[in-house]
């Protein structure tokens, strides 16, 4: 069963085609990596799937529902979490309040304190900063908070857009360790990532985009072989 199915998707910005006839699927319980050079259309695809970008043509099926043209909040209520490039936290709220926000998308009666505790378990560093406003955190800590909020909501699908952008290697390792732990519990994920090998290490399948089109798809070993990655990503 596929959690997400995208068919013949085309999106343009100001008359410039960002995606052209893209089709892909994300099977339940799998991690799919979405790779490609800068400007390939990766972020646009995530934005279209979550309702943040207008669609020219195509269909988006999520959790068995045709959500093409739906506003983002309706898609989110079905169980899609989008952690965008540049984080996406509530800077004026405390760390604890940000973590508690994850409970709003969970079944009624969920233990909010337990949600916060699980967030701290994922990223112990957040436990020392629960009373701090999110804006006062370092860039890496803000990304930990954004990722924790997304994963704690127990989504049907979590989409991660360049969570390592601009961060120190030690922070990137902590982020990917957390993603790996959650995917091992069966969380379905669609991952856009500049660290290609890290993404392929998580992924069951990978799609390679270039100039708004799918140019290759397969298991990580398939993309590593034959020089496919080197052709489009330079190595």
Secondary structure by P-SEA (a helix, b strand, c coil): cccbbbcbbbbbcccccccccccccccccbbbbbbbccccaaaaaaaaaaccccccbbbbbccccccccccaaaaaaabbbbbcccccccccccaaaaaaaaaccccccccaaaaaaaaaaaccccccccccccccccaaaaaaaaaaaaaaccccbbbbccccccccaaaaaaaaaaaaaaaaacccccccccaaaaaaaaccbbbbbcccccccccccccccccccccccccc
